């Protein structure tokens, strides 16, 4: 009887290791997909806006560019961050340099997002600033996405549609979690801003 229990305990432990490695492998696959989608969207979303403008025989103006730049940069942040997490989960050594770089870039990214939001507001309020009706909408959508990406990476996790556990947590009224990247920035050692420049 005792021997049977020990064998069962060993079986349980080996099943736990297999389950953990299977979960890790699935998470790595999901993160690989995330970073590739984020990286592709750096080019695909502006291209889609340009394609829609061309099919409508309309133009996009400078306000769209002001809104599209931070959107592209923040999609790039997402691609870099999720690629780093996938590499980390694969057990490969990584440094904190990426997190430090993203943390240093955060104030500039916030300023770019605010400029994009100002451009989106201006195309609706300043007569003649928008070069077309689609320019208004594309600028507004692009600035909104940039703001959402900034919040999602540097403040709180907004994305709750891809994991049922996150969605359930939100629906149960437990609120938003701090963003994954924000947690890593906050965990950097004191004095990191002056180190390794």
C-alpha positions as CSV (number, residue, x, y, z in Angstrom):
1,X,0.0,0.0,0.0
2,X,2.8,2.4,0.9
3,X,4.6,1.5,-2.3
4,X,1.5,2.2,-4.3
5,X,1.1,5.7,-2.7
6,X,4.7,6.6,-3.4
7,X,4.3,5.5,-7.0
8,X,1.1,7.6,-7.2
9,X,2.9,10.6,-5.7
10,X,5.7,10.2,-8.2
11,X,3.1,9.9,-11.0
12,X,1.4,13.1,-9.8
13,X,4.7,15.0,-9.7
14,X,5.6,13.9,-13.2
15,X,2.1,14.8,-14.4
16,X,2.5,18.2,-12.8
17,X,5.9,18.7,-14.6
18,X,4.3,17.7,-18.0
19,X,1.3,19.9,-17.4
20,X,3.5,22.9,-16.5
21,X,5.8,22.4,-19.5
22,X,2.6,22.0,-21.7
23,X,1.2,25.2,-20.3
24,X,4.6,27.0,-20.8
25,X,4.7,25.8,-24.4
26,X,1.2,27.1,-25.1
27,X,2.0,30.4,-23.5
28,X,5.2,30.7,-25.6
29,X,3.2,30.0,-28.7
30,X,0.7,32.6,-27.7
31,X,3.4,35.2,-27.0
32,X,5.1,34.5,-30.3
33,X,1.8,35.1,-32.0
34,X,1.3,38.4,-30.0
35,X,4.7,39.9,-30.9
36,X,4.4,38.9,-34.6
37,X,0.9,40.4,-34.8
38,X,2.0,43.6,-33.1
39,X,5.0,43.9,-35.4
40,X,2.9,43.3,-38.5
41,X,0.4,45.9,-37.4
42,X,3.1,48.6,-37.4
43,X,2.8,48.5,-41.2
44,X,-0.6,47.0,-41.8
45,X,-2.7,49.5,-39.9
46,X,-1.4,52.6,-41.6
47,X,-1.5,50.7,-44.9
48,X,-5.1,49.8,-44.3
49,X,-5.9,53.5,-43.6
50,X,-4.2,54.5,-46.8
51,X,-6.0,51.8,-48.8
52,X,-9.4,52.9,-47.5
53,X,-8.5,56.5,-48.3
54,X,-7.6,55.5,-51.9
55,X,-10.8,53.4,-52.3
56,X,-12.8,56.4,-51.2
57,X,-10.8,58.8,-53.3
58,X,-9.9,60.7,-50.2
59,X,-6.5,61.8,-48.7
60,X,-4.9,61.6,-45.3
61,X,-3.2,64.7,-44.0
62,X,-0.5,65.6,-41.5
63,X,-2.8,65.0,-38.5
64,X,-3.1,61.4,-39.5
65,X,0.7,61.1,-39.5
66,X,1.0,62.8,-36.1
67,X,-1.5,60.1,-34.7
68,X,0.0,57.2,-36.7
69,X,3.6,57.7,-35.4
70,X,2.9,57.0,-31.7
71,X,0.6,54.1,-32.7
72,X,3.4,52.5,-34.7
73,X,5.9,53.1,-31.9
74,X,3.6,51.6,-29.3
75,X,2.9,48.6,-31.5
76,X,6.7,48.2,-31.7
77,X,6.9,48.4,-27.9
78,X,4.4,45.5,-27.7
79,X,6.3,43.5,-30.3
80,X,9.6,43.9,-28.4
81,X,8.1,43.2,-25.0
82,X,6.1,40.1,-26.0
83,X,9.1,38.7,-28.0
84,X,11.3,39.2,-24.9
85,X,8.7,37.4,-22.7
86,X,8.6,34.5,-25.1
87,X,12.4,34.2,-25.1
88,X,12.4,34.4,-21.3
89,X,9.8,31.6,-21.0
90,X,11.8,29.4,-23.4
91,X,14.5,29.5,-20.7
92,X,17.0,31.6,-22.6
93,X,19.0,34.2,-20.7
94,X,17.8,37.8,-21.0
95,X,18.8,41.1,-19.5
96,X,16.8,43.9,-18.1
97,X,18.1,46.3,-20.9
98,X,14.9,46.0,-22.9
99,X,12.8,47.0,-19.9
100,X,15.2,49.8,-19.1
101,X,15.0,51.1,-22.7
102,X,11.2,50.9,-22.7
103,X,11.0,52.7,-19.4
104,X,13.3,55.5,-20.6
105,X,11.2,55.8,-23.7
106,X,7.9,56.0,-21.8
107,X,7.8,59.8,-21.3
108,X,8.5,60.5,-25.0
109,X,5.9,57.9,-26.0
110,X,3.3,59.6,-23.7
111,X,4.1,63.0,-25.3
112,X,3.7,61.5,-28.8
113,X,0.3,59.9,-27.7
114,X,-0.8,63.3,-26.4
115,X,0.2,65.0,-29.6
116,X,-1.8,62.4,-31.6
117,X,-4.9,62.9,-29.4
118,X,-4.5,66.7,-29.8
119,X,-4.3,66.1,-33.6
120,X,-7.5,64.0,-33.4
121,X,-9.3,66.6,-31.5
122,X,-8.1,69.4,-33.9
123,X,-9.3,67.7,-37.0
124,X,-12.8,67.9,-35.6
125,X,-12.6,71.4,-34.2
126,X,-10.3,73.4,-36.6
127,X,-12.0,74.1,-39.9
128,X,-9.9,73.0,-42.9
129,X,-7.4,71.0,-40.9
130,X,-8.8,67.7,-42.0
131,X,-8.1,67.1,-45.6
132,X,-11.1,64.7,-46.0
133,X,-13.8,63.0,-44.0
134,X,-11.8,59.8,-43.8
135,X,-8.8,61.8,-42.5
136,X,-10.9,62.8,-39.5
137,X,-11.9,59.2,-38.8
138,X,-8.6,57.6,-39.5
139,X,-6.8,60.2,-37.3
140,X,-9.3,59.7,-34.5
141,X,-9.1,55.9,-34.6
142,X,-5.3,55.9,-34.9
143,X,-4.9,58.3,-31.9
144,X,-7.4,56.2,-29.9
145,X,-5.5,53.0,-30.6
146,X,-2.2,54.7,-29.7
147,X,-3.7,55.9,-26.4
148,X,-5.1,52.4,-25.7
149,X,-1.8,50.7,-26.4
150,X,0.0,53.2,-24.1
151,X,-2.4,52.4,-21.3
152,X,-2.3,48.7,-22.0
153,X,1.5,48.5,-21.8
154,X,2.5,51.3,-19.3
155,X,-0.5,51.6,-17.0
156,X,-3.2,48.9,-16.7
157,X,-4.0,45.8,-18.7
158,X,-6.9,46.6,-21.0
159,X,-6.7,43.5,-23.1
160,X,-9.1,41.0,-21.6
161,X,-10.6,39.3,-24.7
162,X,-8.0,36.7,-25.4
163,X,-7.8,34.8,-22.1
164,X,-11.0,33.6,-20.4
165,X,-9.4,33.9,-16.9
166,X,-8.7,37.6,-17.5
167,X,-12.2,38.3,-18.8
168,X,-13.8,36.4,-15.9
169,X,-11.7,38.4,-13.4
170,X,-12.9,41.7,-15.0
171,X,-16.5,40.6,-15.2
172,X,-16.5,39.6,-11.5
173,X,-15.7,43.2,-10.7
174,X,-12.1,42.7,-9.6
175,X,-11.0,45.6,-11.9
176,X,-8.0,46.0,-14.1
177,X,-4.5,44.7,-13.3
178,X,-1.3,46.7,-13.6
179,X,0.2,46.2,-17.0
180,X,2.8,43.4,-17.3
181,X,5.4,45.9,-18.6
182,X,4.6,48.3,-15.7
183,X,5.2,45.6,-13.2
184,X,8.6,44.9,-14.7
185,X,9.5,48.6,-14.8
186,X,8.5,49.0,-11.2
187,X,10.6,46.0,-10.2
188,X,13.8,47.5,-11.7
189,X,16.4,48.1,-9.0
190,X,16.8,51.6,-7.5
191,X,19.3,53.7,-9.5
192,X,18.7,51.9,-12.7
193,X,18.1,55.2,-14.6
194,X,21.7,56.2,-14.1
195,X,23.3,52.8,-14.5
196,X,24.3,51.4,-17.9
197,X,23.8,54.4,-20.0
